[in-house]
Every structure is written in structure tokens, then in C-alpha cells.
Amino acid sequence: MKISPYAIAAFLAAWPSLVSADEMGVMERARPDYDAKGLPLGGFRLYPTLDLGVAGDTNVYRTDTDKSGDAYFTIAPNLDLKSDWSNNLVEVTAAVAHYRYADNEKESHTDWNVGGHGRLDILRGTTLDGEVDYVSAHEPRYSPDQPGNAAEPTHFSDLHAETSFTHDAGQLGFTFGAAFDRFDYDPTPLVGGGLLNNNDRDENKYSLKGRAFFELSEGYVFFVRGTYNSRAYDLRLSGDNRNSHGYSMDGGLEFRLTDLVRGEAYAGYAEQDFHGPLPNVSGIDFGAKLTWYPDALYTVHLSAERRFTDTTIFGASVSDDRIVSLGVDYELLRDLILQGGVSYTDSRFAGALRNDTVWGASLRGEYLINRNMRATLGYEFSNRASSVPFQDFRDHTISASLKLAL
């Protein structure tokens, strides 16, 4: 039986509700009794937090042949300094996350990042934004670019800078901007000794973007947008020139179907051209996000998109990813919030005989003790099926954490 989309919209409109789409969802809603106040510092406010956690992982190396379970502990302090002004904005952040494994000591690592964001309110509806971030992190074991014989996770850094100019005149507006990323990868320690040189993964990324929008009627905004990118690697990978440039052009609609449903959908064309023997990629660019507010206690999220992702898989130019996810936020009690979600990713490696499908699921409960303390218990499941031998894996992770905030 085919169900008309108009029948679905009518059903949603008839659903009894305590909220409208103009209000915040469960996770975005302010909770004055449980939100940290921060520390006043002149015209700024400092929000310090500390996360302490423990987790059990059934498959640390994300492999189908050498499954090794382990427990690990986390300590993650964070500082967030925000301006408390009526106009303009300055924000500075700094965070550290240390992971300590009980048995697999070589998996222990520390990630950190520092960054700043600023917004200049030039006129009403006209702003200039800028941000700079530096991230020092480690490549996760489930990444297809992580070598199977890696003795430790690969360390890398990303220096990111971005700026954008926005003018919103009400019915009509536009945004244009530019971004830069510098990626540097350290050598990967290998099982049995030795190092894998990753200088051929070091790269500079440049991108330009623009977006124009027009409000067709209340609740419906039409937009067009375009992006251009250039990727320049320091060295060739296995003789292949991985330098490339590409673009995407999309048209879409931001909409509010009823007082309970709002979202965004777009479609267009994307292309990435490579300078070397690697195959070019192109095709339909698409994406959608839908948020449904059944009542004040529930928020449902649905999203889908296509994305071209860099990869080091031999012979492949990109990972052509199609991603779908569904999530639900539920405020069971004023001080107890439940979240659940499922996701599916289909990755097709252009130029290589590899296709991966990854299923994921998660369940999380957060207990708000007071404005300075909250506890979380979570479960995550992931499963990858690959057309390449020995790349399948299945993993379960259970975690508990305590967050302290001022």
C-alpha cells in the first residue's frame, strides 16, 4: 500500500502536542536548575568542566581475527571562555582527553585542542565570523586508513582556519566564506618493530563556499549554495598523485511542514577531479535533515547525506559515503534524559574493489544530579561488513562517566 506524503503530514499535524517547532528540542532546552552558571570574569564567563569515565570495549583493535577486550579510563578537562556582551562575540576553548587502557598500554593516548571563535556584528543582520583551531588527535582503530599492522594509533594534527561574511535582510540573504586545513601525520609504529612513514598523507586543503537564500513564505526558505575545494599533498602515495580539486552545486529548501516538523533538504551535483591516475568522481549530491517534536518530552532526528571522503586505500581516490541516521531524545524525568540512535553507512571506494557497510547503534542515559554534577551511562554497538577479507569487525562498548562543572 502506498502512503501519500500528504497523509503523513496530516497525521503529524493532528498529533497532540505541547510544543511547537519554534521551541527548542530536548537536548537544546535550557535547564536553569541543572545548567552550570560558569565563573564571571569581567565581560567574560568561564565554564570549566572535568569528565571522568570508565569503559569496557569488547574489540579494541576492531578486527575479526584478533579480538581483544579491555577496559580503559578517561580524564578530560575542558575550559570554555565566552564573552558576555550584547553585541559581538569572542570565545576561546581548550580541552584535553587522556585515554588509559588497563592491559593494552600501547592504545593509551592523549588528544587535545585549542581554538578561538569571534563574531563581529557590523550591522543588524550583517556579521563577520572567524575561527582558528588546532587539534592534536589519534586516528581511530575503525578507520579504513589505519594500517592493520599498526602497533599504536596514528597521531595527526589539524590546523583549521575559517572566515565567513553573512548578510541577512529578512526575506533575502547570503553567506560567503573560505577555509584552510593543514593535516600532518606522524609515523605509525608497526607490530614487530619499524615505522610506517606517513609524509604522503600530509596535505593542505583550501575551500570556498557561498550560499544565497530567499524566503518564499513563512516557514519556507529556498536556497542555493556552492563550494569549491583544492587538496594539495606534500608527496605522492605509492606513486599516485592525489592532488585534486572539486566543486558542488546544490539547491534546497528549509521548511516547516507543521508546528511539529521542520527540516532541510537539498540536491545537486558534485565532482572531484584528480591530477594523477586515480579516477575522478562525480554524481548527484544530496542530503536531508528532519526534526519532529511529537510532544515536549520527545525529539526525533532523521538525516541522510552523500559525502566524498579522502582515503589512503590503494588505488582509491575517495570513499563515496551514503549515510543515514535516526535518533530519539526523551526526557523521562526532569533530571533523567535518554537518547537512542541507529546509523547506516555505505562506503564505496572509487577505483578500488572495496565496499564497506557499517551499522551503528547507541543508547545513553544522563542523570542530572545538580548544576555542578551529572552522570552518564552509555552503550554503543558497531558492525562493519567489507568486501575485502579480514576487514569485518563487530564491537560493543559500555561506558560510565561523571561530569563536574562550575
C-alpha positions, 0 to 999 in steps of 0.5 A, spaced: 500 500 500 502 506 498 502 512 503 501 519 500 506 524 503 500 528 504 497 523 509 503 523 513 503 530 514 496 530 516 497 525 521 503 529 524 499 535 524 493 532 528 498 529 533 497 532 540 502 536 542 505 541 547 510 544 543 511 547 537 517 547 532 519 554 534 521 551 541 527 548 542 528 540 542 530 536 548 537 536 548 537 544 546 532 546 552 535 550 557 535 547 564 536 553 569 536 548 575 541 543 572 545 548 567 552 550 570 552 558 571 560 558 569 565 563 573 564 571 571 570 574 569 569 581 567 565 581 560 567 574 560 564 567 563 568 561 564 565 554 564 570 549 566 568 542 566 572 535 568 569 528 565 571 522 568 569 515 565 570 508 565 569 503 559 569 496 557 570 495 549 569 488 547 574 489 540 579 494 541 583 493 535 576 492 531 578 486 527 575 479 526 581 475 527 584 478 533 579 480 538 581 483 544 577 486 550 579 491 555 577 496 559 580 503 559 579 510 563 578 517 561 580 524 564 578 530 560 578 537 562 575 542 558 575 550 559 570 554 555 571 562 555 565 566 552 564 573 552 558 576 555 556 582 551 550 584 547 553 585 541 559 581 538 562 575 540 569 572 542 570 565 545 576 561 546 576 553 548 581 548 550 580 541 552 584 535 553 582 527 553 587 522 556 585 515 554 588 509 559 587 502 557 588 497 563 592 491 559 593 494 552 598 500 554 600 501 547 592 504 545 593 509 551 593 516 548 592 523 549 588 528 544 587 535 545 585 542 542 585 549 542 581 554 538 578 561 538 571 563 535 569 571 534 563 574 531 563 581 529 556 584 528 557 590 523 550 591 522 543 588 524 543 582 520 550 583 517 556 579 521 563 577 520 565 570 523 572 567 524 575 561 527 582 558 528 583 551 531 588 546 532 587 539 534 592 534 536 588 527 535 589 519 534 586 516 528 581 511 530 582 503 530 575 503 525 578 507 520 579 504 513 586 508 513 589 505 519 594 500 517 592 493 520 599 492 522 599 498 526 602 497 533 599 504 536 594 509 533 596 514 528 597 521 531 595 527 526 594 534 527 589 539 524 590 546 523 583 549 521 582 556 519 575 559 517 572 566 515 565 567 513 561 574 511 553 573 512 548 578 510 541 577 512 535 582 510 529 578 512 526 575 506 533 575 502 540 573 504 547 570 503 553 567 506 560 567 503 566 564 506 573 560 505 577 555 509 584 552 510 586 545 513 593 543 514 593 535 516 600 532 518 601 525 520 606 522 524 609 515 523 605 509 525 609 504 529 608 497 526 607 490 530 614 487 530 618 493 530 619 499 524 615 505 522 610 506 517 612 513 514 606 517 513 609 524 509 604 522 503 598 523 507 600 530 509 596 535 505 593 542 505 586 543 503 583 550 501 575 551 500 570 556 498 563 556 499 557 561 498 550 560 499 544 565 497 537 564 500 530 567 499 524 566 503 518 564 499 513 564 505 513 563 512 516 557 514 519 556 507 526 558 505 529 556 498 536 556 497 542 555 493 549 554 495 556 552 492 563 550 494 569 549 491 575 545 494 583 544 492 587 538 496 594 539 495 599 533 498 606 534 500 608 527 496 605 522 492 602 515 495 605 509 492 606 513 486 599 516 485 598 523 485 592 525 489 592 532 488 585 534 486 580 539 486 572 539 486 566 543 486 558 542 488 552 545 486 546 544 490 539 547 491 534 546 497 529 548 501 528 549 509 521 548 511 516 547 516 511 542 514 507 543 521 508 546 528 511 539 529 516 538 523 521 542 520 527 540 516 532 541 510 533 538 504 537 539 498 540 536 491 545 537 486 551 535 483 558 534 485 565 532 482 572 531 484 577 531 479 584 528 480 591 530 477 594 523 477 591 516 475 586 515 480 579 516 477 575 522 478 568 522 481 562 525 480 554 524 481 548 527 484 549 530 491 544 530 496 542 530 503 536 531 508 535 533 515 528 532 519 526 534 526 519 532 529 517 534 536 511 529 537 510 532 544 515 536 549 518 530 552 520 527 545 525 529 539 526 525 533 532 526 528 532 523 521 538 525 516 541 522 510 547 525 506 552 523 500 559 525 502 566 524 498 571 522 503 579 522 502 582 515 503 589 512 503 586 505 500 590 503 494 588 505 488 582 509 491 581 516 490 575 517 495 570 513 499 563 515 496 559 515 503 551 514 503 549 515 510 543 515 514 541 516 521 535 516 526 535 518 533 530 519 539 531 524 545 526 523 551 526 526 557 523 521 562 524 525 568 526 532 569 533 530 571 533 523 567 534 524 559 535 518 554 537 518 547 537 512 542 540 512 535 541 507 529 546 509 523 547 506 516 553 507 512 555 505 505 562 506 503 564 505 496 571 506 494 572 509 487 577 505 483 578 500 488 574 493 489 572 495 496 565 496 499 564 497 506 557 497 510 557 499 517 551 499 522 551 503 528 547 503 534 547 507 541 543 508 547 545 513 553 542 515 559 544 522 563 542 523 570 542 530 572 544 530 579 545 538 580 548 544 576 555 542 578 554 534 577 551 529 572 552 522 570 552 518 564 551 511 562 552 509 555 552 503 550 554 503 543 554 497 538 558 497 531 558 492 525 562 493 519 561 488 513 567 489 507 568 486 501 575 485 502 577 479 507 579 480 514 576 487 514 569 485 518 569 487 525 563 487 530 564 491 537 560 493 543 562 498 548 559 500 555 561 506 558 560 510 565 562 517 566 561 523 571 561 530 569 563 536 574 562 543 572 562 550 575 
